[in-house]
Structure formats: C-alpha cells, structure tokens
Amino acid sequence: MAESLYDRYVKAAAADRAHGEACEGCSPDARCAVGQRLYESFARLQDAYLAQRKRS
C-alpha cells in the first residue's frame, strides 16, 4: 500500500530533524546542500498536507 501524504510528511520532518542534529555543516541559519534538500522536501510536503487538510 502506498504511503499517505501524512506519513511522507512525518518521515520528511524526521529526516530533516535527524540530519540537522548530526550535521556539523548545518545550523538554524544555514544548511549544507543535503540539509537544504531535506528541508525543502519537508516544507513541500508540509504545505501539501496542510492544503489537503484545508480542503477536507
């Protein structure tokens, strides 16, 4: 079964958080290339999930 939008959003948030905690190149003000990609993925999924919730 395919993952729901919510499941993907939660996984992306966890991946972004875990990377930020482990990466010495990331800070609250700047991200490394991988950290930036993970954050953008999380933000895109969060926006989609919240938009879906508004439509419901």
N, C-alpha and C positions, 0 to 999 in steps of 0.2 A: 504494500500500500504506500502511496506517495505521502511524503511528509506534508503536514499542513503549513500554511503561511506562518502561523503562530510558532510551530516547532522550529521552523527555519530561522525565524526572528530571534527566538530564545537561544538557539545554538550560535548564531552570529554574535549576539551580545556576550555570550560566554567566551567565545574565541577572542573577541576584541579585548575583553577584560583580562583574560589569561595572558595574552600577548603583552599587554601594557604592563602587567605585573612582572613579567620575566625579561622584557627587552630593555637593555640599558640605553638604547638609542631613542626611546620614546619618553615623552614627558607630557604633562597636561597641556602644554603649549605647542608641542611639536611631535610629529610621529615619523618613524622611519617609513620606507616605501611599503613594507609588508603591513605595518601598523596602519598606515593610511588606507591601504586596500581593505583591510579587515573593518576599519571604522566606516568606510564608505558603504560596504556591503551591509553592515549592521544598520546604518542610517537609512539606506534604501528600503530594507525590509521593514524597519520600524515605521517608516512613512506609509508603506503599502498596507501594513497591518492596521494602523490607526485609521487610514482611509476606509478600509474594509469595515471596521467597527462602526464608523460614522454612517455608512450606507445601510447597516443592519438595523 
